[in-house]
Amino acid sequence: MAKLKPPEGKFVASIKVGPKGQIVVPKEVRDMFGIEPGDMLLLLADEAQGIGILPFNSTVQLFDDVFSKKEPEEE
């Protein structure tokens, strides 16, 4: 039986939470995003939408967009 391969740029895996609550980011994902030991990651969690983990350096634009929004002008 052939092993299914996800589309280019995609990865899926099951991971186990260790006794200290830690997870291991699979090597394929670390390679895909250039994650090295000591790099910072940002964990986003929403009860309705789930958990997302982003390389911290990829969030600069997100933070710029969120925190640079001008207040709506009063009429």
Helices and strands as residue ranges (DSSP letters): H 27-33, E 41-46, E 50-55, G 56-59, H 60-67
